[in-house]
Amino acid sequence: QKATHSESSQAKKSQHTEEAIFYMDCRAAYLTVLKSSLENIKSKEQLGLVLQQAGRNPSQKTVNKYWTSQTTTLNFDDFCNILKKEKPATKTELLEAFGKIDTDNTGYILHDELYKILTTRGEKMTGDEVSAITKQVDFNCSGKLDYNKFCDFYMTTSEQCCKAAREKLEVDSRLRQQQFGSQAETSSEGITLPVSKPSPRISRKTDHKLAPTKGDSRTPSRPSSAQSCKASISTTISMGASSNRNTKLIEPDTMKEWQCAQSKGCFYLEEDGEIINHKYKLHLPQRSTVCITIKPLNIRQVEGKPCHWLSVDTALYILKESETQENLQLVSFTEQQNKEMFGWKGELGSGVYWLLPFTTGCRLKKVKTQITGEAKLVYRGEDGDLALTKEFRAALLDIFETIDLDGNGLLSLEEYNFFELRTSGEKCDEEAWAVCKDNFDMKKNELTRQGFMDLNLMEANDREGDPSDLWVTLLSLGYNKALEMTEACPFVIDIYAQKCKPRIKAMYLEAGSSQLNRAICKSVVNKGEAKVMDGCENIIIYTYKAGRRITSVIENKSDNKVIIHVNNEQSKNCLSNRGLIVFAVEVAPKSVTVSQHVMPLNEQEEWLYNCVHSLL
């Protein structure tokens, strides 16, 4: 039975791998043309482009099948369904098509004949388009097309197109975080994604000494901005030590009669420093006063281990969904603070809203820690059977607590799939879930804590005690080899509504989108202090202070790209998400870009934000 189950598991794993690859290809192609999977395909031409990026070569007839006169937009799910139906052409199918023309089976088609067919039949090509094919030396010779070579060329090109899209997806976060000097590259819209990756050259000790002490004559790592800058502007904000002040967030006691919805989630730190997290949809059946809060999730963690993530800053941006997702409108964001909780209270109309969590990356970032030894995950008991160590069991309970998004003590298939996509890139379907039900403890078709433990024990048994796969899971969830969660921050969102029952649902687990970045920029522009740069009225620096976080945004109103030099050398006890004291930001024409997010290095001490923005 065990052997049969193992074979079944391998078959399922293979199937899941294929599904994961398909999903990855879909996402890679989609994000080659669009900026986020939240955005919709808005035209027939855009649909054709995305299909081509997925290695398809759609005819106009095929495009018209999915983009009818009634179609206004197609979303990512629609696109995935189209790709499932429209399989890429195989070499056999192509050869069969050419074989109908080459009735003598010579392997060649005369250019004259090819020209006549392609310009008069089906979706007619122009003479120039046909010439572009016949001029290719790779598969043309003596006025003839070698269609075997052409088919090989076609298949290779199609594969390369998919591969290029996949590679772009894999490095896209690094492209967004490429530095100009030490700045994150802006997107084509001029809105930079949150940068969480610190420079490996700047140590924690160096961060603490953001400002030189009196009498310190050390030379800055970069030349003074005064030597080469046309115009500049200075912003200074003095902040007292943290007092965990309450900025009058509504008290829970007054909301006893209000209806509540809750969901957990997590920020995960990628290898390249990018942060991915859950994104949510909120449904309100009627207009109501609501209170929305977010805070780090205080789970037990392994005894004696520090809870690094509790100091991570969290925020939530509330966007209203309109007819098209690309037109999400910023409603508000959580700017009121009560200890580690941030919240917003106000009135929302009925409808669908997106809740986009955010952390600056000031606190959640790559940190090299000295680990004396690797924690033990499994051991063999006196009977020779494998068992999970006490420390690993405790870590698994914390993981279960984090991925149990609705907090009901059970894992639904949907919740489990977020875990699977994060740890293996695979997805569990209904059939595989039924297999789990036959082998592990479930209640109401949801996996129990014990079932989750047994599932991990089975994985250890499948590898005969080799913990390698278990470590892959742990590392992808932000744990280090000492079983400390150092590269993740679980959080919890609570929504209270006075007049109706709110519903919240996790939709995606992905990196920050252009929607989020537009929201961040807009919130700072709307709420922050604006300063026009002396000597250059087209450059405006907005600075906004929310609780223990300061964000600055650069607006470039000119028709030309500008480079802004940013200098934090006079700041004290500050931590920038850039990980650098001095850097430069390239700002596209007519665009708005985040300059930096800054937080106190030590919240128990006063901190001084002193930043000079200069136009190079």
Salt bridges, closest charged atoms under 4 A:
ASP25 OD1 - ARG166 NH1 2.75
GLU86 OE2 - LYS65 NZ 2.99
ASP152 OD1 - LYS91 NZ 2.57
ASP172 OD1 - LYS168 NZ 3.53
ASP172 OD2 - ARG176 NH1 2.47
GLU189 OE2 - LYS35 NZ 3.64
GLU189 OE1 - ARG518 NH1 2.38
ASP207 OD2 - LYS365 NZ 3.59
ASP216 OD2 - ARG218 NE 3.51
GLU270 OE1 - ARG422 NH1 2.85
GLU271 OE2 - LYS366 NZ 3.33
ASP272 OD2 - ARG174 NH1 3.83
GLU274 OE2 - ARG176 NH2 2.20
GLU321 OE1 - LYS281 NZ 3.62
GLU335 OE2 - LYS527 NZ 2.73
GLU347 OE2 - ARG287 NH1 3.13
GLU374 OE1 - LYS481 NZ 3.16
GLU401 OE2 - LYS264 NZ 3.38
GLU401 OE1 - ARG449 NH2 3.65
GLU414 OE2 - LYS505 NZ 3.50
GLU431 OE2 - LYS12 NZ 3.00
ASP469 OD2 - ARG463 NE 2.79
GLU487 OE1 - LYS366 NZ 2.79
GLU510 OE1 - ARG27 NH2 3.44
ASP559 OD1 - LYS590 NZ 3.46
GLU586 OE1 - LYS561 NZ 3.87
GLU603 OE2 - ARG363 NH1 3.21
GLU603 OE2 - ARG548 NH1 2.92
